[in-house]
Amino acid sequence: MQTLFFNEPGFAKEMVKAPKRQLLKWIGNKQRFAQRIVALFPDEFNTYYEPFLGSGAVLATLAKENSVGADNFLPLIEIWKTLVESPEEVKHWYKERWDFMMKRDRKGAYEAIKASYNSSPNPADLLFLCRSCYGGVVRFRQADGYMSTPCGIHRPISPGAFSKRVDEWYLRVKDVRFIHSGYQETMRKANKGDLVYCDPPYYHTQSIVYGAQSFSIENLFEAIDDCKSRGVFVALSIDGSKRSGKLKCSLPPTKNLFEREVFLDCGRSMLKRFQMNGLSLENEVVHDRLLLTY
Ligand SMILES: C[S@@+](CC[C@H](N)C(=O)[O-])C[C@H]1O[C@@H](n2cnc3c(N)ncnc32)[C@H](O)[C@@H]1O
């Protein structure tokens, strides 16, 4: 496997623009790296599949017709479906809850919306909670999926500002098909010449957040292997922004699954050290990395 660094002089190709601002706040979102990730996609491909959609930063940056966005978290997919069917409805969901919050004490209102979500998980409450919760990190209790994040310290953005984001994101994703499904089912749909971009929950740091305790990277590698053998291109994000240090972040053996790995952002000193003496990056601060089957 060839190792490359995105910030090496002369490496980057021209980049498409990411949306100016995030629509949803989502842990592990790829807003910061979306342009670089898209720049590493093949020059030509047919249908684009994103099986771990989350807040859709990469999908919205690519903004390609005939794409499929999927996630196994139903209330989240319902936000996306409603955005393309009725963007005004999404604006209304947000404004209704924002007005409710501004007329009361902020924390009390937040807790009421959270209780409403927990008694019956739904896209309207989830949308507002992800924008107003502490640190923008929607967490779910392991045992029963209860959303447990406390109220954020900042006042959520105004309905007017949120509406502008809805308009921008609607234009980018209006021709996307959103589906509620597990990644294996989504990846099975891809055919020769299609592209699958995977951003799985990272198994050390994000399992509690997404309630994905059973997530197995080995199973994902099998699904990638299947895609590759059918002639589907696959790009896989790995590592997130966590630090390696004591935390073991090495991957299980990937055999010859990937042709290239690209470090999307690493400091100059790290780059130099790597180039000068070929030291392993194992104990360094590891930034976002993209593995490519092509
Ligand atoms: C790291 S996040 C993706 C973040 C995304 N790239 C963004 O920019 O926001 C991982 C997503 O995978 C979803 N997920 C977890 N396990 C899944 C599974 N088995 N199948 C499909 N989606 C899954 C989670 O609900 C979460 O939205």
The ligand as a Gaussian input file, in Angstrom:
#p B3LYP/6-31G(d) Opt

LIG

0 1
 C      -18.758000       8.832000      12.065000
 S      -20.471000       8.998000      11.758000
 C      -20.512000       9.608000      10.132000
 C      -20.202000      11.072000      10.111000
 C      -20.369000      11.719000       8.743000
 N      -19.275000      11.425000       7.849000
 C      -20.528000      13.216000       8.890000
 O      -19.838000      13.987000       8.199000
 O      -21.346000      13.629000       9.733000
 C      -21.019000       7.356000      11.628000
 C      -22.503000       7.168000      11.302000
 O      -22.717000       5.775000      11.093000
 C      -24.003000       5.422000      11.564000
 N      -23.951000       3.971000      11.812000
 C      -23.445000       3.293000      12.882000
 N      -23.520000       1.968000      12.701000
 C      -24.089000       1.790000      11.478000
 C      -24.429000       0.632000      10.697000
 N      -24.222000      -0.595000      11.175000
 N      -24.975000       0.822000       9.469000
 C      -25.219000       2.065000       8.994000
 N      -24.919000       3.201000       9.678000
 C      -24.361000       3.056000      10.899000
 C      -24.222000       6.294000      12.782000
 O      -25.603000       6.478000      13.017000
 C      -23.496000       7.595000      12.368000
 O      -24.410000       8.523000      11.839000

